[in-house]
Amino acid sequence: MSFGSPGPTEPTWRKQLKTSFGTVSDAFVDMALHHLERAARMPGGGASDMAINGAIAMIAARAPSDEIEAALALQMACSTWRRWP
């Protein structure tokens, strides 16, 4: 999976994702990326880079301090992108 990033396993990017999601857990980052990728699928196509990057920005702007806050921000971001055409 790649969406305008150096890749979800690249160490610097991974650290940024953990900070954005308010976690130290690789498993939580993997779960969040999986949900974002599924929510960002366009009808008849693959995931939208713009939607995934926008959702990560929304979550980072919320500045979650733990996985519970990040899960709520993730849910909001996924809901937002799912409703847009």
LOTORLO-888635 format. One record per residue (C-alpha): residue number from 1; residue in one letter; x negated, y negated, z. Coordinates in Angstrom, 2 decimals, always signed. Each point is the difference from the previous one (the first is absolute). Layout:
# residues N
{atom NUM 'A' {X Y Z}}
...
# end
This chain:
# residues 85
{atom 1 'M' {+0.00 +0.00 +0.00}}
{atom 2 'S' {-1.40 -3.41 -0.93}}
{atom 3 'F' {+1.84 -3.29 +0.13}}
{atom 4 'G' {-2.27 -2.93 -0.55}}
{atom 5 'S' {-2.35 +1.15 +2.72}}
{atom 6 'P' {-3.38 +1.68 -0.03}}
{atom 7 'G' {+1.91 +3.10 +1.11}}
{atom 8 'P' {+1.64 +0.98 +3.27}}
{atom 9 'T' {-3.03 +2.06 +1.09}}
{atom 10 'E' {-2.66 -2.70 -0.60}}
{atom 11 'P' {-1.30 -0.86 +3.52}}
{atom 12 'T' {+0.34 -3.80 -0.11}}
{atom 13 'W' {+3.47 +0.16 -1.55}}
{atom 14 'R' {+1.02 +2.67 +2.51}}
{atom 15 'K' {-1.11 -2.26 +2.87}}
{atom 16 'Q' {+2.03 -2.89 -1.47}}
{atom 17 'L' {+3.06 +2.24 -0.29}}
{atom 18 'K' {-0.36 +1.10 +3.63}}
{atom 19 'T' {-0.20 -3.65 +1.07}}
{atom 20 'S' {+3.02 -0.91 -2.16}}
{atom 21 'F' {+2.01 +2.88 +1.45}}
{atom 22 'G' {-1.12 -0.61 +3.60}}
{atom 23 'T' {-1.42 +3.49 +0.42}}
{atom 24 'V' {-3.19 +2.00 +0.41}}
{atom 25 'S' {+1.66 +3.10 -1.42}}
{atom 26 'D' {-0.91 +1.31 -3.46}}
{atom 27 'A' {+3.12 +2.16 +0.09}}
{atom 28 'F' {+2.22 -3.06 +0.55}}
{atom 29 'V' {-1.66 -1.83 -2.91}}
{atom 30 'D' {+0.54 +3.04 -2.23}}
{atom 31 'M' {+3.66 +0.21 +1.03}}
{atom 32 'A' {+0.53 -3.73 -0.57}}
{atom 33 'L' {-1.60 +0.10 -3.45}}
{atom 34 'H' {+2.12 +3.02 -0.92}}
{atom 35 'H' {+3.19 -1.85 +0.97}}
{atom 36 'L' {-1.08 -3.15 -1.84}}
{atom 37 'E' {-0.83 +1.98 -3.13}}
{atom 38 'R' {+3.40 +1.70 +0.03}}
{atom 39 'A' {+1.89 -3.24 +0.66}}
{atom 40 'A' {-1.89 -1.79 -2.78}}
{atom 41 'R' {+0.98 +2.44 -2.76}}
{atom 42 'M' {+1.63 -1.76 -2.90}}
{atom 43 'P' {+2.96 +1.65 -1.75}}
{atom 44 'G' {-1.40 +2.38 -2.61}}
{atom 45 'G' {-3.60 -0.77 +0.93}}
{atom 46 'G' {-2.70 +0.14 +2.59}}
{atom 47 'A' {-0.70 -2.17 +2.98}}
{atom 48 'S' {-0.30 -3.73 -0.53}}
{atom 49 'D' {-3.38 -1.42 +1.03}}
{atom 50 'M' {+1.66 -3.34 +0.60}}
{atom 51 'A' {+2.59 +1.52 +2.33}}
{atom 52 'I' {-2.57 +1.95 +2.02}}
{atom 53 'N' {-2.36 -2.95 +0.35}}
{atom 54 'G' {+2.90 -2.29 +0.89}}
{atom 55 'A' {+1.24 +2.45 +2.63}}
{atom 56 'I' {-3.47 +0.26 +1.55}}
{atom 57 'A' {-0.14 -3.81 +0.10}}
{atom 58 'M' {+3.42 -0.12 +1.71}}
{atom 59 'I' {-1.13 +2.52 +2.62}}
{atom 60 'A' {-3.31 -1.81 +0.56}}
{atom 61 'A' {+1.85 -3.31 +0.40}}
{atom 62 'R' {+2.07 +1.56 +2.80}}
{atom 63 'A' {-3.35 +0.87 +1.67}}
{atom 64 'P' {+1.21 +3.17 +1.75}}
{atom 65 'S' {-1.84 +0.81 +3.21}}
{atom 66 'D' {+0.79 +3.72 -0.04}}
{atom 67 'E' {+1.59 +2.74 -2.10}}
{atom 68 'I' {+3.53 -0.72 +1.26}}
{atom 69 'E' {-0.16 -3.62 -1.16}}
{atom 70 'A' {-1.65 +1.12 -3.23}}
{atom 71 'A' {+2.74 +2.58 -0.62}}
{atom 72 'L' {+2.65 -2.72 +0.35}}
{atom 73 'A' {-1.93 -2.29 -2.36}}
{atom 74 'L' {-0.46 +2.92 -2.40}}
{atom 75 'Q' {+3.72 +0.67 +0.04}}
{atom 76 'M' {+0.75 -3.65 -0.72}}
{atom 77 'A' {-2.53 -0.08 -2.84}}
{atom 78 'C' {+1.29 +3.23 -1.56}}
{atom 79 'S' {+3.60 -1.21 +0.25}}
{atom 80 'T' {-0.89 -3.31 -1.62}}
{atom 81 'W' {-1.74 +1.54 -2.98}}
{atom 82 'R' {+2.63 +2.70 -0.48}}
{atom 83 'R' {+2.72 -2.61 -0.47}}
{atom 84 'W' {-1.83 -2.03 -2.63}}
{atom 85 'P' {+0.46 +1.03 -3.62}}
# end
